[in-house]
């Protein structure tokens, strides 16, 4: 469950008391992990997998209630924000309402008479995080200056971080750059509080790192030499995606620039090592999204209208993971090895030692040799009834054809009336070392609880639960989940493989 789905008064889930309460629920119910989507700042489309930075946090997640408690926000401003919807995230309205409030907090803390530093020294934060913070903050200030245009449409003098450092705009935008740094200071101050509470309650947080970065991001703007780019046009020569599959008959055209793996290797994959380390600093365990791209990735011409015209291109393979293991002391990683699982992908995951993933919703409607059926799952696996890209268990079952529904009923020996909980129990009882349960399935929600539909351009990432829904789980459901964990020997120490 992503933090944006938490309850709250101001339009989106934030790192507030509701977040702490959710962690308490997890601990009381016998869970050891909370898995989330990437926490980076989002732009058009609102996808956490298309972030403006691999390092930054999303300012939307900053708790205004926590800042109000420190007398940094006026009551009247909070009253105005309370008009934002509570049942879903309206990102358009949030964009208009929250940024001015955060900017006012910056003025109060940095330029006002009340120079409060709620999370320690702002100067020390800027110094410690300068390796990414300067470029990201300048990137965001320029984006605002150019009315949201992507960086590759900016004037020539700003087409890279290195060029822009010499521009007169650097001094002109100095105040806005510092404000962006302050927003990150607030985010990480609050996130560190969440991490501390989770640790106290015995909860580890599993983060998510997309294999690719967004084209319109500070990552690409700062380090174009590591991507397949046409230097003359400031455009990628090829972009990422996935071929036609279960989710989309046209495939998925993600549009992310592809890596120049030879350039990355020449620098001993240091760019990637830094990125992974930053995520390991934010989370206890990191899931690498689209792991199969390290074996081979779907290369699509930049001018293509769909992903159908792509081709498979060989990735860096095991050499990459050996380099990462050598560079980083502790690398607790999970491989998202879903999709077209070739022998090469399976071999790479085995040789890397990483646990892979299995999805119960992908198991039914075929033969007994289906890789995702519980009797075929290996122990070095993280098992999910479904992920953020799937429908809820109940919604999925209702949408399946009668043959698939019959397969589900016969396999689990059930009626199918409570399929969400049947899949939860099957996950707990599996041999998989780790089972991750979508919160919507615990709430017994149908398709109205779906978080993301791949290939759908709008309406994603908006779902939120209500305080009443969480309260309804306390007591009976919490006790049942804890007893289920005890029954299935899942109440002991957390398990996560280390490469």
C-alpha distance (Angstrom), angle and dihedral (degrees) to the residues before:
residue distance angle dihedral
X1 . . .
X2 3.77 . .
X3 3.84 118.5 .
X4 3.81 91.3 -120.4
X5 3.84 85.9 70.6
X6 3.80 92.7 62.7
X7 3.81 117.8 109.5
X8 3.79 122.0 -104.8
X9 3.77 145.8 137.8
X10 3.78 101.7 -106.5
X11 3.78 109.5 63.5
X12 3.80 103.4 -85.1
X13 3.78 141.4 40.8
X14 3.79 111.2 -89.4
X15 3.79 140.7 -177.5
X16 3.80 92.1 -85.5
X17 3.81 139.3 114.9
X18 3.81 90.8 -61.6
X19 3.81 88.2 60.4
X20 3.80 91.1 52.4
X21 3.81 90.0 46.9
X22 3.79 91.0 52.8
X23 3.80 90.2 51.9
X24 3.80 89.0 50.8
X25 3.80 89.5 52.6
X26 3.80 90.6 51.9
X27 3.80 91.9 51.1
X28 3.82 93.4 45.8
X29 3.82 90.5 49.5
X30 3.81 92.7 53.5
X31 3.79 98.5 -106.2
X32 3.80 121.1 146.7
X33 3.81 100.8 -171.4
X34 3.78 139.1 46.2
X35 3.80 114.0 -162.9
X36 3.79 120.6 -158.3
X37 3.81 138.7 175.2
X38 3.83 121.1 -107.6
X39 3.81 113.4 -58.8
X40 3.81 97.5 -147.1
X41 3.82 125.4 125.7
X42 3.79 112.0 -83.9
X43 3.78 132.3 -145.2
X44 3.79 136.3 178.4
X45 3.80 110.3 2.4
X46 3.82 91.3 21.1
X47 3.80 93.4 -119.6
X48 3.81 115.9 155.3
X49 3.81 85.5 -148.8
X50 3.81 91.2 64.2
X51 3.78 100.5 56.2
X52 3.79 130.7 165.0
X53 3.82 89.0 -130.1
X54 3.80 142.3 18.0
X55 3.80 89.8 -145.7
X56 3.79 107.9 37.9
X57 3.79 128.4 85.1
X58 3.78 125.7 -127.9
X59 3.83 109.9 -98.6
X60 3.81 88.7 -154.0
X61 3.82 86.1 73.7
X62 3.80 93.3 59.3
X63 3.79 109.7 116.0
X64 3.80 110.6 -123.9
X65 3.79 89.9 -171.8
X66 3.81 89.7 62.1
X67 3.81 90.7 50.4
X68 3.79 90.9 47.4
X69 3.80 89.3 54.3
X70 3.82 87.3 60.7
X71 3.82 91.9 50.6
X72 3.80 92.7 -109.0
X73 3.82 96.6 122.8
X74 3.79 128.8 49.4
X75 3.82 118.8 -121.3
X76 3.80 91.4 -124.1
X77 3.79 92.5 59.5
X78 3.78 91.3 52.9
X79 3.79 90.4 50.4
X80 3.80 89.8 55.4
X81 3.81 91.9 50.1
X82 3.80 92.2 50.3
X83 3.82 88.7 77.6
X84 3.81 89.5 74.6
X85 3.82 112.9 104.3
X86 3.80 118.8 -90.5
X87 3.81 99.3 -161.9
X88 3.82 97.9 58.5
X89 3.80 140.9 7.2
X90 3.80 115.2 -95.8
X91 3.80 98.1 -165.7
X92 3.78 94.1 -175.4
X93 3.80 93.1 55.5
X94 3.80 90.7 41.2
X95 3.81 91.3 54.5
X96 3.79 91.1 55.4
X97 3.80 95.9 43.2
X98 3.79 108.8 38.1
X99 3.80 105.2 44.4
X100 3.83 94.4 61.9
X101 3.81 89.4 50.7
X102 3.79 92.9 51.2
X103 3.78 89.8 47.1
X104 3.80 89.8 52.8
X105 3.81 89.6 51.8
X106 3.80 88.9 53.3
X107 3.80 91.0 52.4
X108 3.80 91.1 49.3
X109 3.79 95.1 48.4
X110 3.79 102.0 37.0
X111 3.79 108.3 25.1
X112 3.79 102.1 19.5
X113 3.79 130.1 84.5
X114 3.81 91.4 -104.9
X115 3.80 99.2 67.6
X116 3.77 98.4 178.8
X117 3.81 119.9 170.6
X118 3.81 102.2 -160.9
X119 3.80 95.5 -177.9
X120 3.78 104.7 36.3
X121 3.78 130.2 -85.8
X122 3.80 114.8 -5.2
X123 3.81 89.6 -163.8
X124 3.80 91.9 55.0
X125 3.80 91.0 48.4
X126 3.81 91.3 53.4
X127 3.78 91.6 48.5
X128 3.82 94.8 47.2
X129 3.82 94.6 47.6
X130 3.81 99.1 36.8
X131 3.83 93.7 113.8
X132 3.81 89.2 75.8
X133 3.80 105.9 5.2
X134 3.82 97.9 72.1
X135 3.81 94.8 52.4
X136 3.80 94.0 42.4
X137 3.80 94.5 47.9
X138 3.80 92.6 46.7
X139 3.81 89.0 47.7
X140 3.82 91.7 53.7
X141 3.80 92.8 44.8
X142 3.81 90.7 51.7
X143 3.79 91.6 46.4
X144 3.80 89.9 54.8
X145 3.81 90.3 44.7
X146 3.81 90.7 54.0
X147 3.82 93.4 46.7
X148 3.79 96.2 -104.9
X149 3.80 97.0 -52.6
X150 3.84 115.1 153.7
X151 3.80 114.3 -101.5
X152 3.80 94.3 -110.3
X153 3.83 88.3 64.9
X154 3.80 93.8 53.6
X155 3.82 123.0 105.7
X156 3.80 116.6 -75.6
X157 3.80 92.7 -103.8
X158 3.84 89.1 62.2
X159 3.81 101.4 41.8
X160 3.80 91.7 109.4
X161 3.77 136.8 22.6
X162 3.78 90.5 -115.0
X163 3.82 92.7 54.4
X164 3.78 93.8 42.8
X165 3.79 91.6 54.7
X166 3.80 87.2 68.0
X167 3.79 94.1 47.2
X168 3.81 123.1 105.4
X169 3.80 86.2 -126.5
X170 3.81 89.5 75.9
X171 3.80 90.7 72.0
X172 3.81 93.9 36.4
X173 3.80 91.5 55.7
X174 3.79 96.7 39.3
X175 3.80 93.9 114.9
X176 3.83 93.0 48.5
X177 3.80 91.6 47.3
X178 3.79 90.4 52.8
X179 3.80 90.3 49.0
X180 3.79 90.7 55.1
X181 3.79 88.7 51.8
X182 3.78 89.6 51.4
X183 3.79 92.1 52.5
X184 3.79 87.9 55.8
X185 3.79 89.7 48.2
X186 3.81 88.8 55.8
X187 3.79 93.8 45.7
X188 3.79 95.9 50.0
X189 3.79 91.8 42.4
X190 3.80 89.8 57.4
X191 3.80 94.3 38.9
X192 3.79 90.4 54.3
X193 3.80 87.5 54.9
X194 3.80 89.9 53.7
X195 3.80 91.0 48.7
X196 3.80 91.0 50.5
X197 3.81 93.3 50.6
X198 3.79 91.7 46.3
X199 3.79 90.9 51.6
X200 3.79 91.2 49.6
X201 3.81 89.5 53.6
X202 3.80 94.1 45.9
X203 3.81 95.2 -108.8
X204 3.79 121.6 139.3
X205 3.80 118.8 -159.1
X206 3.79 121.2 -133.6
X207 3.79 111.5 -153.3
X208 3.76 128.8 -166.8
X209 3.80 128.5 -128.8
X210 3.82 117.5 -168.6
X211 3.80 112.5 -135.6
X212 3.81 89.3 -133.7
X213 3.79 129.8 46.7
X214 3.80 125.8 -138.6
X215 3.79 118.4 -91.0
X216 3.79 90.2 -131.3
X217 3.79 95.8 54.3
X218 3.77 140.2 112.9
X219 3.82 87.2 -118.2
X220 3.79 93.6 64.8
X221 3.81 94.8 34.7
X222 3.81 90.5 55.2
X223 3.85 100.0 39.9
X224 3.80 108.9 28.2
X225 3.82 90.5 150.2
X226 3.81 89.8 76.7
X227 3.81 95.1 57.6
X228 3.81 136.5 70.9
X229 3.80 96.4 -100.5
X230 3.76 138.1 156.3
X231 3.79 101.6 -132.2
X232 3.79 93.2 -159.1
X233 3.80 96.1 55.8
X234 3.84 98.9 27.9
X235 3.79 87.2 -131.0
X236 3.81 130.6 120.2
X237 3.79 117.3 -105.6
X238 3.80 92.2 -145.9
X239 3.79 135.8 9.4
X240 3.79 138.2 -153.8
X241 3.77 132.0 -103.3
X242 3.77 141.8 121.9
X243 3.80 132.1 -94.3
X244 3.82 124.4 -108.9
X245 3.81 108.7 -63.9
X246 3.80 146.3 139.9
X247 3.81 91.5 -47.4
X248 3.81 102.3 44.0
X249 3.81 135.9 14.9
X250 3.82 90.0 -151.3
X251 3.77 93.6 46.5
X252 3.78 121.1 -124.8
X253 3.80 120.7 -67.9
X254 3.80 101.8 -159.1
X255 3.80 95.8 171.2
X256 3.81 95.9 -145.8
X257 3.81 114.6 146.7
X258 3.79 113.7 -108.4
X259 3.78 122.2 -120.9
X260 3.76 125.7 -106.1
X261 3.79 92.0 -131.6
X262 3.79 93.1 -174.0
X263 3.81 90.9 57.8
X264 3.80 90.7 47.1
X265 3.79 91.8 49.2
X266 3.80 91.5 49.2
X267 3.82 86.7 61.0
X268 3.82 91.0 46.3
X269 3.81 90.7 -108.8
X270 3.80 90.2 -72.2
X271 3.81 92.1 147.8
X272 3.80 89.9 57.6
X273 3.79 94.1 41.8
X274 3.81 90.3 54.8
X275 3.79 90.6 49.1
X276 3.81 93.7 50.3
X277 3.80 91.9 45.5
X278 3.80 90.7 52.8
X279 3.80 89.1 54.4
X280 3.79 92.8 46.1
X281 3.80 87.1 53.5
X282 3.82 89.1 54.9
X283 3.81 98.1 42.8
X284 3.79 139.9 27.5
X285 3.81 94.3 -128.2
X286 3.81 129.9 15.6
X287 3.79 127.8 -147.7
X288 3.81 112.2 -151.2
X289 3.78 106.9 -141.9
X290 3.83 118.0 -137.1
X291 3.80 95.4 11.4
X292 3.80 91.1 174.9
X293 3.81 87.7 72.2
X294 3.81 89.1 74.3
X295 3.81 88.5 62.7
X296 3.81 96.7 38.1
X297 3.80 132.4 -21.6
X298 3.79 133.9 -154.6
X299 3.82 106.6 -108.1
X300 3.81 115.0 -159.0
X301 3.81 125.3 -174.2
X302 3.79 110.2 -109.0
X303 3.81 91.8 -122.6
X304 3.83 94.8 51.7
X305 3.80 118.0 119.0
X306 3.82 95.4 -152.7
X307 3.80 137.0 19.2
X308 3.81 92.9 -111.0
X309 3.81 93.2 93.1
X310 3.79 94.4 57.5
X311 3.79 129.3 111.4
X312 3.78 136.8 -152.8
X313 3.82 114.6 -100.9
X314 3.77 125.3 -172.2
X315 3.83 116.4 -103.7
X316 3.82 130.4 -151.2
X317 3.81 94.5 -84.6
X318 3.79 125.7 -170.7
X319 3.81 92.5 -18.9
X320 3.80 88.2 73.2
X321 3.80 94.8 54.0
X322 3.79 92.8 45.6
X323 3.80 89.3 54.7
X324 3.81 92.2 47.9
X325 3.80 92.3 48.6
X326 3.79 89.9 50.9
X327 3.82 93.4 49.2
X328 3.79 100.8 42.9
X329 3.79 125.1 57.0
X330 3.80 98.0 -151.1
X331 3.78 121.6 23.0
X332 3.79 112.2 173.0
X333 3.79 101.0 -179.8
X334 3.81 138.8 164.3
X335 3.80 120.6 -156.3
X336 3.80 116.7 -134.8
X337 3.80 92.9 -149.4
X338 3.80 98.7 167.5
X339 3.78 126.2 132.9
X340 3.80 126.7 41.9
X341 3.81 99.7 9.6
X342 3.78 106.2 -162.1
X343 3.78 123.2 -178.2
X344 3.80 87.4 -102.9
X345 3.81 92.8 58.0
X346 3.79 92.4 48.0
X347 3.80 91.5 47.8
X348 3.81 92.1 49.1
X349 3.78 91.9 51.6
X350 3.80 92.6 47.9
X351 3.79 92.6 47.9
X352 3.81 92.6 46.7
X353 3.80 90.2 51.6
X354 3.80 92.7 -133.7
X355 3.80 122.1 144.1
X356 3.79 112.0 -115.0
X357 3.79 131.5 -150.8
X358 3.78 136.0 -104.0
X359 3.82 127.5 -169.0
X360 3.81 119.7 -154.5
X361 3.80 92.0 -155.0
X362 3.82 88.3 64.3
X363 3.80 93.2 53.8
X364 3.79 103.9 77.4
X365 3.77 139.5 74.3
X366 3.81 96.4 44.4
X367 3.79 139.3 63.3
X368 3.78 133.5 -45.6
X369 3.82 90.6 -100.2
X370 3.84 93.0 68.4
X371 3.80 107.2 137.8
X372 3.82 92.9 -134.9
X373 3.81 99.0 51.7
X374 3.82 108.3 112.9
X375 3.82 93.9 -117.7
X376 3.83 90.0 58.6
X377 3.80 98.2 46.5
X378 3.81 118.9 111.0
X379 3.79 124.0 -137.9
X380 3.84 94.8 -115.9
X381 3.80 89.1 70.8
X382 3.78 139.8 104.1
X383 3.81 107.0 -138.3
X384 3.80 123.5 -153.9
X385 3.81 129.9 179.6
X386 3.83 82.4 -146.5
X387 3.80 138.8 -29.6
X388 3.80 134.7 -132.0
X389 3.83 87.5 -77.7
X390 3.81 93.9 57.1
X391 3.76 133.6 75.7
X392 3.79 116.5 -106.8
X393 3.79 115.6 -84.3
X394 3.78 92.0 -104.0
X395 3.80 93.7 44.6
X396 3.79 91.2 47.6
X397 3.79 94.2 50.7
X398 3.79 93.1 48.3
X399 3.82 90.9 52.2
X400 3.82 95.5 50.2
X401 3.78 124.4 100.8
X402 3.84 117.9 -103.8
X403 3.82 92.6 -103.4
X404 3.81 92.6 56.6
X405 3.80 91.9 44.2
X406 3.79 89.5 52.0
X407 3.82 90.5 50.4
X408 3.82 90.0 53.1
X409 3.79 93.0 49.2
X410 3.80 94.3 47.3
X411 3.80 94.4 45.0
X412 3.80 95.9 50.9
X413 3.83 94.3 29.6
X414 3.78 91.8 -127.8
X415 3.79 139.8 129.9
X416 3.80 94.6 -120.5
X417 3.80 93.2 -126.9
X418 3.81 93.5 114.6
X419 3.78 100.8 28.5
X420 3.81 96.2 151.0
X421 3.79 92.2 62.3
X422 3.81 92.3 39.1
X423 3.82 88.2 59.8
X424 3.79 91.4 45.8
X425 3.80 90.2 54.9
X426 3.80 91.5 45.8
X427 3.81 89.7 52.7
X428 3.79 92.9 50.9
X429 3.81 92.1 48.1
X430 3.81 95.4 48.2
X431 3.82 124.5 103.5
X432 3.82 90.2 -117.8
X433 3.80 110.0 123.8
X434 3.79 90.7 -134.0
X435 3.80 132.5 29.4
X436 3.82 120.9 -166.7
X437 3.80 117.9 -165.0
X438 3.83 124.4 -158.8
X439 3.79 108.4 -122.6
X440 3.81 90.4 -134.9
X441 3.82 89.2 63.6
X442 3.80 90.7 53.8
X443 3.81 86.6 52.6
X444 3.85 89.6 49.7
X445 3.80 92.2 -126.2
X446 3.78 126.5 166.3
X447 3.81 127.0 -145.4
X448 3.79 90.5 -52.4
X449 3.80 85.5 77.6
X450 3.80 96.3 54.7
X451 3.81 112.3 129.2
X452 3.81 102.9 -165.0
X453 3.79 138.5 7.5
X454 3.84 110.8 -161.3
X455 3.78 112.6 -128.8
X456 3.81 92.6 22.1
X457 3.80 109.3 116.7
X458 3.81 100.0 -157.6
X459 3.79 140.8 29.2
X460 3.80 97.5 41.7
X461 3.81 131.6 126.5
X462 3.82 92.2 25.3
X463 3.81 105.3 108.7
X464 3.81 119.1 118.0
X465 3.76 132.7 173.7
X466 3.80 124.7 -136.2
X467 3.80 127.6 -121.0
X468 3.80 87.9 -115.6
X469 3.81 91.1 58.8
X470 3.79 92.5 54.8
X471 3.80 91.7 44.3
X472 3.81 89.9 53.7
X473 3.81 89.1 62.6
X474 3.77 95.8 53.8
X475 3.76 113.4 103.0
X476 3.79 112.5 9.1
X477 3.82 100.0 29.1
X478 3.79 93.4 40.3
X479 3.81 91.3 51.3
X480 3.80 91.9 45.7
X481 3.80 92.5 52.5
X482 3.78 91.7 48.9
X483 3.81 92.2 49.4
X484 3.80 89.3 48.1
X485 3.81 89.3 53.5
X486 3.80 89.8 50.4
X487 3.78 92.7 46.9
X488 3.82 91.8 51.3
X489 3.81 94.8 42.0
X490 3.80 93.1 -113.5
X491 3.81 98.0 125.7
X492 3.81 97.6 83.2
X493 3.78 130.1 88.9
X494 3.82 117.1 -36.7
X495 3.78 115.7 -96.1
X496 3.78 126.3 -145.6
X497 3.75 128.1 151.5
X498 3.77 119.4 -122.0
X499 3.80 118.9 -149.9
